[in-house]
Amino acid sequence: MQETIWTLSIIFIALFSASIAIKLAPKFQKHKDFDTLQSRIKTWWGMFVIFCFATLFNSTVSLIAIMILCYFALKEYFMMMKTRKSDRRIFLWAYLMIPIQFYWIYIGWYGMFIVFIPVYVFLFLPLPRIIGKGTVGFLRSVSFTQWGLMLMVFGISHLAYFPVATPLYGPNLVLFLIILTQVNDVIQYLISLYIGKHKIAPTANPYLTWEGFIGGLIITTLTSYFIYSLLTPLDLMFGIISGVLISVAGFFGSVTISVLKRDLLIGNNKNIESVKDRYLNRIDSLSYTAPIFFHVVRYFFEFM
């Protein structure tokens, strides 16, 4: 617990310092636009509060905090879709799947937790859309909803299972994962924005560059090397591998959700602006890093 408090204190100081720096920066560099960084820091503060609950308190409080995060992420995801009245019923059922998914976590039923959304929800979620709602737009609304549940609920819900799978190490593993994921996101973004020249996938994400990806990979791996012994029971080799794994997984998560957003928001400039400072933009990487890191650790280490 002491290590967790020290780590969260350092994050608080870093966020506080960044907030002051971003407030003062426009006075010294008037020709640069800092709006994007300001919106990012604002949402990071919100995430910091949520993850304090997820790491400092017992597993039930952690579970509720992450469940709330999943709800808002899924809601923001649905906001991007051009919906019909016939979609409302399936969206309602999708929201109801969130507490059920987290109930499996609460009772520690790993088997149901791991198959509920990918198997049972996948098979039965289309029924509310089929009954009395016709076939127009069926595939789009069902597939869109399933994608949202997989990424925003199933993927992120793995964060809540860490404290259940290993009460001793779980909270710190969550903190370790979040720190590395956010460090990777920040470094990739900053290097790509100010130094990067060679774009990786401009049609998917116009900001990410090879320089940003490589810089994020190096810095994230170094961060993992310095903090793995403080927050986790992992050995040196896996501490380093974790940095590489989380950096690469975070990159794929960011790119994938960027493609989804651009596909859904084509021609909808109003919504494009509205989602720029949303939590969805900050947790897109976590939807990939959380399940991948969870299952790799669970496979190789007995304490999970």
Secondary structure as UniProt FT lines:
FT   HELIX           2..28
FT   TURN            30..31
FT   HELIX           35..56
FT   HELIX           59..79
FT   HELIX           85..87
FT   HELIX           88..106
FT   TURN            107..108
FT   HELIX           110..115
FT   HELIX           116..121
FT   HELIX           122..124
FT   HELIX           126..130
FT   TURN            131..133
FT   TURN            136..137
FT   HELIX           138..148
FT   HELIX           149..155
FT   HELIX           156..165
FT   TURN            167..169
FT   HELIX           170..194
FT   TURN            202..204
FT   HELIX           210..231
FT   HELIX           236..264
FT   TURN            265..267
FT   HELIX           269..274
FT   TURN            275..277
FT   HELIX           280..283
FT   TURN            284..285
FT   HELIX           286..300
FT   TURN            302..303
//
